[in-house]
Amino acid sequence: MIQRQKPFGFTVQHAAPALSIVAPAYNERENIRPLVHAIAHAMGEMTWELIIVDDDSPDGTAREIAALAGEGAPVRCIRRVGRRGLASAVVEGVLAATSELIAVIDADLQHDETRLPVMLDLLKTTDVDLVIGSRHVAGGGVGEWNQHRQRMSRVATWIAHRLAGVRVSDPMSGFFAVRQSVVEATIYDLSQQGYKILLDILTASQRPLKVAEVGYVFRERHAGTSKLDVVVLIEYAFLLIDKLTRGLIPPRFVLFCAIGGLGLMCHIAVLDVAIGQGVSFLRAQGIATLCAMAFNYVLNNAITYRSARLKGVRFVLGYLVFSAVCSLGALANISVANLTLNEMGSWPLAGIAGALMSSVFNFGVATHFVWRPRRPRRCATVLLRE
């Protein structure tokens, strides 16, 4: 193998890497250079490549990767425009990898890159399919997590064990190494929902995977802002819903209906307050309806359609369209309920049929017209000639 030195100690590699490392990223520009240097130090003389899958970060993450590649670092960027999500980013990175042996690591340096050679050695010298970097085996730890975050992790792990039937110590880990053939064998069964791609792979495999676990201590992120929030837990629920229903029920529809139930409670509460203040029923009903619509819209925009959430003027326009959609959904509810009552003679069944119809109608139309992902603008290229 011919090698020549480049600035900063990177080596141009002319052979297939022993390990392809995939790192999903969003607004991680400040972490990219430290990550590349840390991996280079950990891997030593072993050949490797780093594939950073960037969800079109506005902070210049892709430019930083290009600069490092120009300096000779074995790093390349997959820049995704118009789509988001850690799980799907990992899948795209794995499919683009050069090596059969692949590691997945966060771009924020929270995972211990010094464990990569150990993971690689296990894949090369044993018949294991997957090596998990675990915080819950010997040599592992959660670092400086507070009690609340530790409790959240324990609950998520317990759910994975009970509902998904996974028996590894750390199914929530985002740090693991896997054979590319394992991912390719499960690719069409992966939900690619949320952040827990490891759990997705473990539950999508048609055969029991041979798994090894390597302890590591979770670190605080090097720079930038943490992506962990309540929505991450909701996306975890998306994954579980998809797995438990075998993909028959869209997880987003379940959440849309759940928020609709909360909106109904909001409607009743406002109606009760308004009538208690002496407002006529019809007027109180109108006020309650507007409040419930606004409540549902704000929550759906913040949670259900977080990846396509609307801001500014588009937020206001989206609310107007959402209100119109809900009004049409109410008409569909009444029509179907009336038809069911006439045919079946059961008002409970008629009520359920009407509610189901309006839920499906509102979800489908709102998804298509209110939160439809925007296509990037196409700009004409003007050629100047002398």
N, C-alpha and C positions, 0 to 999 in steps of 0.2 A: 504494500500500500504506500503510495506516494503522498507525502504531506509537506506543506510549507507553512511557515509561521506567518501570522497576520498580527496587527496591533492588538494590544490588551491580552496577548497570550492565547488567543483562539487559534485553532488549527483547522485548515481546510481539509475536509475528509472526502476521500475518493472511493470509499467502500460503503456498503449498506450499513447503517448504524445497528449496533447491538440492541439498542433500546430507543423506541420513539416515545417521547414524553408529550402528553397533551395537557394544555392548561387553558381552560375557558377564562375569558377576561372581559370586564366592562369597567372602564375608567380606572385602569391599573398602570398608567404610564410611569408613575414614580417607582413602581415595584418591578418593572420588567428587567431593567439592567441589573439590579441586585439579584433577582431570581436567576438570570442567565449565569452570572458569575458564581453564585452559590452552587448551581448544578454542575458547572464546569469543575469546580473544586471537588465536589463530592464524587464525580464520575472518574476523575483522574485520567488514566490512559484509555479507558473504555470509550468506544465510539457511541455517539448519541445524537439525536435531533430533538429540538423542541418545537412543537406546533402550537402556536397560540391562536385560539379561535376568538376573535374579537367581535363583539356585537355592536360594531360601528360606534365605538366610544368617541364622544365629542372632545375628550381631553388629549387626543393625539397619541393614543396607545399604538395604533398601527404605524405611525411615523417613527416612533421609538424603536419598534421591532425592525422596520426597514433600515434604520440607522445601524443597529447592531448587526444585521445581516451583511451590511456593507463593510463592517469592520472584521468580517470573517467568522462571526458566531454562527453555529449550526442551528439557526432559528429561522422559522418562516411564519407567515401570518395568513390565516383564513379570515377575511373580513366579511362579516355577514350584514347585509343591509335589508331591513324590513322584517327581520325575524329575531327573536330573543329566546333566551332560556339556557340554563347551564346544561341540562341533560341532553338536549338536542345538539348543543355546541360540542359536547364530549363525543357524541356519536359521529358528527362530521369530522372531528379531528382524528378519531380512530380509523375511519374509512380512508382518510388521506395519508395515513402513516406508511412509512417505508418498511419498517420492521414488523415482524410477526409478534414481537413482544412489546407491549405498550404499557406505559404507566400514566396514571391520571393524577394531577396535582393542582392545587390552587395557585393562582398567580400572585397571591398576597403574602407568600412566605409563611403562612400558618402551618403548613405541613413540613415535616422534617426531611429535606432532600438527601440527607446523609443515609437514609434508609433505602434509597433507590438501588444501590449495588446489592444489598441483601435481597431485595425483592427480585431483581434480575437473576441473581444466582439461583434462587428457588425455582424460578420458571425454567432456567436452563438445565438444572441438574435433577429435577424431579418431574413427576407427571401431574403436578397441580395445575388447575385451570386458572386459578385466581389467587392473588396474594393481597390481603387486606392490611392496610396500615391501621392498627387498632389502638384506641385510647384506653381500652378496658382489659388488656392482658399484661403480663409481666413486661416491664419496661415502658409501659404506656401511661398516659395521664392527660387530664383536661387543662392543665396549666392554671391560668388565673381566672377560670370561669367562676361567676358568682353562683350562689345557691339556686337562684331562679333558673338560670340557664342549665345547670346540672339537672334540675328537676324536669325541665322540658325535654332534655335529651333522654332521661330515663323513661319518661312516658312514651316518647316516640319509639324508643327501642322495644319497650314492652308491647306496644301496638304491633310493631313489625313481627315480633316473635309470635304473638297470639293470632293475629289476623292473617298475616302473610305466610306464616309457617317457617320463617327464616330462623336458623339456629346459630348464626355466627355472633360473636360478642359485640361487634360494632357495625350493624347494618346501615347506620347513618353516616358512615365514613365517606369522605369524598376523596380519600387518598388510597389508591390501590393500583395493582398491576395485573394485567390480564392478557391472554392470548387473543390476537385479532380474530382468529377463527371462532372463538367463543362468542364474541360480539356479533360477528357476521351470521352465526347460526341462530341468534335471537333477534336480529335486527327488525324483522317484521312483526314481532310480538312486543317490542318495547313501546311503552306509552310515551316516553320522552317528556313526561310531565314533571315540572318543578326542578328541584335541586338534587334529588336522591337517585342518581343514575345507578349506583351500586345496587340498591334494593331492586331497582327495575330489572337489572341484568339477572340477579339471583332468582327473582320470581318468574322471569320470562323463559328461562332455560327449560327445555323439554327433558333434560336429564339432570340428575343431581351433580352439581359441580364439585370437584375436589378443591377445597379451599385451605389455604394456610394463612396464619395471622402473624403479623410482626408488630411489636409494640413501638409506639412513638408518642412523644409528648406534644400536645397541641400548643402552638405559640400564638401570641398576639400578632395581628397583622402589622406588616412593616410600615405601610403608609396608606393613606386614603381612608375611606369610610366603609364600615362594615355593611354588607348587604343583608344581614340577618334581621328580620322583623317578623311581625305577625303573619304577613303574607307568605313567608316561607313555610309556616305551619299549614296554611291553607293549601299551598301547592303540594305539600306532603299529603294532605287529605285528598287532593285531586288524584294523586298517584294511587292511593289505596282504593278509592272509588273505582278507578279504571281497572285495577287488578281484580277486585272483588266482583265486579259486574262483567268481567272479561271483555271490556270495551263496548258493551251493549248500550250503556247509558253515558252520554258525555258528562264528565265531571263538572264542566262549567254550567251545564243545565241544572245539575243538582244544587249548586251554589246559588244560581239564579233563583230557583224555587225557594231555597232557604231564606234568601233575602226578601223574597216576596212574602213569605210568612211573617217575617219581622215587620214588613211594611203594613201587613194587615193589622198587627198589634198596634202599630203607630196610628193607623187609621182609626181604630176603635178608641184609643186613648184620647186623640184630638176630638173625636166626635163627642165623647163623654164630657170633656172639659167645656166644649162649646155649648152643648145643650144645658150643662149646669150653669152657664153664664146667661141663660135666657135666649140664646140664639135659636131661631126656628130650625126645624129638622132639615129642610132642604138646603138652607144656607150652611148649616153646620156640616151636612154631608159633602157639600162642595168644597168647603175649607179642608175637611179631613182628607178628601180625595187628593187635593193639590199637595197637601203636606206629605201624604203617603207616596205620591209619585216622586216628589223631590227627595224624600228619604231613600227610596229604592234606587233612584238615579245616582245619587252621590255614592252610596255603598257599592253599587255595581261598577261604577266608574273607578272607584278606589281599589276594589278587590277582585271582582269577577273578571273584569276586562283590564286589569292592571297594566298588561303589556301594551295595550292600545289606548290607555286612558287619555281623556281629552283635557285640554287646558285653555285658558283665555277665552277668546271669542268662540272657539270650537266647542268649549264646554257649554256655553250658553245655547248655541245652536243645537248641540246634541240634546240638551234638556228639552227644547221645543219639539224636536223630532221624537224623543222618547215619550213625551206626553201624548203626542198624536198617536204613536204606536199603541200605548196603553189604552187610549180611548177606543181605538179600533178593536183591541183585544177584549174590552168590556162588552162591545157589541157582539163579538163572536161568542163570548161566554153566555150572554143572554139567549142568543139564537140557538146554540147547541143545547143549553139547559132546557129551553122550552120544547125543542124537538124531542129530546129524551123523555121529558115528562109526559108528552102526548103519546109517545110510543110505548114506554115502559110503565107509566103510572106510578113511578117512585120518585118523590122529590129529593131524597138523599142521593140517589144515583144520578139524578138530573144535575144536582149541585156539583157533584164530583166531576161529571162529564164536562160541564161548563168551565169549571176551574182548570181542568187539565187542558182543555182546548185553548183557553186564553193564555195559559202558561207556555204552551208549545208555540203558539202564534207570537206572543211577545218576545220570547227568546229568539226565535228564528229571524223575525223582522228586525229586532234591535241589533242582533249580531251583524246582520248584513248592512243595515242602513245607518246605525248610530256609531258602532265601534268597529266598523270595517277598517282594517289596516290601510294606512295611506301608502300609495306607491310613491317612491322617490321622484322628484321632479326631474324631467329631462331637459337639459339645456342644449340649445343649438351651439355647435362649434363653428365659429366664424374664422375663416382662413383669410389672413391679410396678404395681399399680393402687392408687390411694388409695380 
